[in-house]
Amino acid sequence: MYTNEYMAPESLTERQEQVLAFIRRREAGGDSPPTIREIAAHCGFASPRAASLHVESLERKGVLLRDPGKARGLRVVADEDSPVLRRRVALPLVGRIPAGLLAEAVQQAEEYFTPSELLPHRSGDFLLRVSGDSMVGDGILDGDLVLLRPDMEVLQGMIAAVCVGDEREATLKRVFFEGDQVRLRAANPAYGDLVVRAELVTFAGVFRGLVRHV
């Protein structure tokens, strides 16, 4: 189903997304949850009280759970269990992303797509139409719509939409960090690895799923 109207649900603010992303990164890295003071320091809040207010808002929205008896008792609710994160929204469908112009590309999207509830997504996500066969080994085919999450940290081996240099468009590849270089690997033996300096790489979003019309 396509629509030209963006249906924005009650969603997280930019600051709340920042707090949530920090806590998610700690969980993904196997670290203990951050304290309120650590959240305040990481996110640049003027005081721990400001961080605490954002955490309380995230709890009310069903995104975070907290054990009141622990200083490190925060836990992110799984997307499928959160009414805010699982709510269906019409996602902008982008055909191409020139390097450094993600916001503009999303704002100028000419189509919007409402994914099935089977594809977990949240406000801020967007879709990119795949062109080519470089990721067929990972089951990503030419013409597929891939769901990308721009506020998510790219970890070793993840699939992401990557821009290299000032003018190249986003390409979908597996990402491997090697010191001051980044290796971009296709999932098709016909394409060799691309190794570039880290400062030349920007990430448009992390791959979270796909939609295929058959």
N, C-alpha and C positions, 0 to 999 in steps of 0.2 A: 504494500500500500504506500503510495506517495502522496505528499501534501506539500503545499507551498506555505503552510503556516507553521511557525515554530511554537510548540506547546511546552512552555517552560513551567515545570512544577515548582512547588516550594523547594528550594535547593539550598545548598551550603554556600556561605559567603566565601570570598576569596581567602580571607584569613582563616576561616574554619577549614577550608580545603588544605591550607598550608599546615595547620596543626595536625590534621588527619594524615597527610602525606608523611610528616615527620614520624608519627607513631607507627605508621605502616612500615616505614623503612627500618625502624628498630626491630619490629617483629620479623620482617623478611631477613634481617641479618642475624637473627637468633639472639639479639640482645634483650635485656630486661626493659620493660616499658619505662618511658621517661617520667621524671617527676614534673610537677607544675613549674618549678624553678628552671629545670632544663628546657622545658617547652618555651618558657618566656625568653630565655637566653638565645635559643636557636632561632626563634621567630622574630626576635627584636622587639618584644613587647616592653613597654615602659616599666611594668611591674608584674610580679607573679599573679596579682589579683586580676589583671587583664587577661592573662592566659587562663586562669581559672574560670572566668566568665565564658570564654569560648569553649572550654571543655564542657561546662555545664550545658551550653546550648547544643553541643554535639550529643550529649546524653539525652536531652529532651527530644531531639530529632531521631533518636534510636540508632545512632551511628556508633556510639561508644558505650561500653559498659565499664563500671568502676567498682572495685572492691573497696568499700569505705574504710576497711581496717588496714589497708596497705598504702604506703607512700607511692609504690610502683604498681598500682592496681588497675591501670587502664588497659582495656582490650578493645580492638576494633571489631565491630560486628560484621560478619560476613555479608557481602553485597546482597546475596539472595535472602538474607534474614532481615534486612533493613528496609522499611517502607520508603525511605528517602532515596537510597541507592538503587533499589530495584525498580522504582517507578518508571513506567514507560514514557519516553520522550521522543519527539521527532528529532532525529539527528541530522545535522547538515552533511550533505554528500558532496565531497570535493573531488574534482577530476584530476587536479594537479596541485602541487605545493612547491612553488619556488623557494629556495633557501631564504630563511629569515622573514618570510611573509606568511606565516601560519595564520595569524589573526585576520589578516586581510583576506586570505583565501577562504577561511571559514565564513567570514561576514558576507562574502560575495557568492556563497554557494547558491546555485540555481535550483537545486532539488533538496528535498528533505525526505527522510525515510524513517518509518516507524518499525523498528525491529520487533520480532516476536519476544514474548516474555522469556523464551528459552535462551535468549542471548542477554546475559546480565550486562547492564549499561547504566550510566548515570549522567547527570548534567555535566557538560563540558566535553564529553566524548564526541568524536566525529567519525565519519566514514570516508574512506579513500578507495577509489576504484582502481583495481590492480591492472597493470598493463604489462604483458610479457609472461614468460614461463620460468623466470629465474628461481621461483620458490615452490615449484611443483613437488619437490621432495618432501615438503612440509604440508602438502595438501592444499596449497594456495594457488589457484588457477587464474589464468587470464580472464578478466571480466568480473572476478569476485569483488565483493565489497568487504573491506577489512575494517574492523572496529578498532580505533586507536584512542589511547588515553594520554593526553599531553602532559598531565601533571604528575605522572608516575616516573620514578627513578628507573633508569635503564641499568639493569644488572647484567653480569657476565652471561653471555649465551642467549639473551633474550632476542626476540624478533622485534624490530622497530622500524619506523619510517625515518630514514636518515637523509640529511642534506649535506653535501660535501662542497665546500667552497662558497663563492658568492652567487653563482648563477644556476647551478645544477638543481634539478627538481628532486623531490624526495624519492628515494628508492627503498624498497622493503628488503631488509637483510638481517641475518643474525649478527649480533654485535659482540666482539671480543676485545677487551682492553689489554693492551700490551705495553706497559710503561707509558711513554709519551706518544704512542701510536694507537690507532684503532683498526682492527681487522674486520672487514665487512664480508660475510660469507653467504653466498647463494646456496639454495638447496637444489642445485642442478649441476651435475659435473661438467656441463658445457660452459659454465662460467667460472673463471678463476676468482680467488680472493682478491679483494682490493684493500691495500694497507695504506693508510693516510695518517698524517700528523693529527693529533687529537684536537688541536686548535682550529682545524679546518672543518670539524664535524659538529653539526647541530642535530638534535633529535626533535622530530615533529610529533611523535607519539609512540607509545608502546602497544604492540599488537595484543588484543584481548579477545578476538573471535572474528568470525566472518559470516557473511550472508551470501548464498549462492542461488541464482535463479536457474531452475532446470526445466 
